[in-house]
């Protein structure tokens, strides 16, 4: 079904303005050519939020928050550009200094009240935008600042995936926070190495199956779907991760190996969804990974992900989690070669769904979402989801908030058709020993103020996400 942006949800937006690069380009309007992976991702959008308490904000005004963006956009020239279509039909970005949009809103609730109540959704903290119908007037980036009654602040980023992946989006908003702190933005960014994908023994050259052709909604760059896709986030603490590692894998996989939490969490979710869908799968899934160690510190935004398929004759719902972990770790087949070939043959004109074409698992564990700081303070919550997900669903695994021992758990954001998502929550509650627990009540009973702060962050995670899916009850799920 898909849905177009809803621009009239509370808290009401009091003002929308445009920020352009501090140094005009004049007549030097250049074209930024999009590569095959950029064009492959053009129907997807990355949305992230960063919530700060009043101590971090310290009465910063909207002018204070906007000022660093002018300087930053001098380096990010194509981010403030607009999409154009060449005579051949291939999209490109015209670097014309059209700017990014800044949305300012004010909420009548405190940050605590916002997080405790269920009627508001996470979408309200991010300006809901898609490209189209007139591409020449469609900003590629929106940044939304929501001021809460208590002095808290939400920074919400909506980033067209055609610009770069989730790590690039995170780098952009992190550079903004550095500039806000008084650091000079980079004078220029390093262009990424856009060499062709390295052909390895696990590469697939023809007929990639990790994507599917899409039908767009009217003239918007958004794919139509057959069902309503809802989103929910689970927060798993570091202690619970250790428990999951030691109880969900076989004896030949232990904590001293290179097994990643991403692989274990993905295997657990894959098994549960396999049980829900029964004979219909999924026996083919997509794994999306990114080697950020190869990226320069001040690198130009890029879509540098590797899309791999995993095909198995096993029934995921009846398999051991350890078997699925091994498949994810060892049996990935890189499809980037075939994807590049397909996109170039179509001259970049075709529309595809990537996330949710097959059940897709995205590894964002190495993304330092808590590196975005205001006045030296980390956000009490950072979260990320994708817009434009297909019917098969997507699972994002990213680092969670730091607990009082200095350890990080994981945020697991899942987008699935609504009925499947409800079944998954029940299954994780009963089959995988995830039980509802009121973190705030327990921490208050213990009188542990340090824990209470951490717990508030945990409760925040679930409250925000539950609102996204319009679920009537707020629960946090904990591994026992």
Number of C-alpha atoms within 10 A of each C-alpha: 13 18 14 15 10 11 12 10 13 14 18 15 19 9 10 13 11 15 19 22 22 16 12 12 14 8 7 9 14 14 16 17 13 18 18 19 22 22 24 25 22 23 26 25 28 21 28 24 24 23 22 24 22 16 12 20 20 12 13 15 10 15 8 11 18 18 15 23 27 18 21 25 23 22 20 20 25 26 29 24 28 24 23 17 14 10 7 9 12 16 21 22 24 22 21 22 23 22 25 24 21 22 20 20 20 17 18 14 16 17 22 16 13 19 22 17 16 20 15 21 22 22 21 23 28 22 26 19 21 24 23 17 13 11 17 16 14 18 23 27 26 23 25 24 26 24 27 23 17 15 17 22 26 23 22 28 26 27 30 27 27 26 24 24 23 27 20 21 22 25 22 23 23 19 22 25 21 21 19 21 14 9 12 13 20 17 11 14 16 14 13 16 12 10 6 9 14 10 13 10 8 13 18 19 16 14 12 21 19 26 21 16 12 18 15 17 17 12 11 15 22 27 24 20 22 10 15 16 27 22 23 26 26 22 26 24 22 19 14 17 18 13 13 19 19 14 12 18 20 14 9 7 16 13 12 6 8 9 16 15 21 23 21 23 22 25 26 23 22 26 20 23 23 20 21 18 12 14 12 10 19 23 18 16 25 29 26 21 16 21 10 14 8 10 16 12 12 18 16 22 24 24 24 22 20 18 24 25 24 18 14 14 7 13 18 26 22 12 15 16 25 20 14 24 26 17 16 24 14 11 16 20 21 27 25 25 21 18 23 21 16 19 19 15 11 12 15 22 16 17 21 22 27 27 30 25 22 24 25 30 29 22 22 22 19 14 18 16 28 20 19 22 22 22 14 13 15 20 23 20 24 27 24 23 25 22 24 24 29 31 24 19 23 27 27 23 26 26 24 27 29 20 19 13 9 8 12 18 21 24 25 25 21 24 29 25 19 17 12 17 21 15 15 20 15 14 18 18 16 11 10 17 13 19 15 13 14 14 20 17 12 14 18 13 9 10 11 11 11 12 19 20 16 20 22 18 25 27 24 23 25 22 27 27 27 27 23 20 21 15 17 10 11 17 17 21 22 20 19 11
